[in-house]
Amino acid sequence: MWGQRKGGEDVKDCPNCGAVVAAEAEYCPCGFPFPEDGSSLSGPKAARKVSARERRKANRRVPKKAGRSNEKFEAEVSDVLEQLDVATPATRSSSWLESGSSHAVTGQLMSCPACKAEISKRAGTCPKCGVDPFAKCGICGSRIRTGSSPCPECGDPDPFNP
């Protein structure tokens, strides 16, 4: 997942779309979040997915001009963090923001059924091997993970044999 380009620039692959992005990137152009500390994408903590709409809204509130005072900047950043705290599930405290934890994307990843690479649950195909990690239930037609049993929608014990 991590590597270097010919020029020595550190890069990483997005598990959602397979794009090669700079190692210091927080988000892939497709919107997939990377850990802030540069660690691997698997980890013990799970965080909510930040929608593209939330990111755009937060980015609008961050000043684009370097000449603004720090006080105004800090006030705007705290407003954005408060909005994120409101959107965070009540079972999680806001202390995870200050604890230095990375974007925990474990809840957004799964293993590819063919090559076992970590891929996004949103991915239509594995960016490494091209296999579709999902199939349709033969009874209800729900999109389910390949090899899962029973079907989470209709409860059929063998969803791949209609």
Order of alpha helices (4+ residues) and beta strands (2+ residues): beta-beta-beta-alpha-alpha-alpha-beta-beta-beta-beta
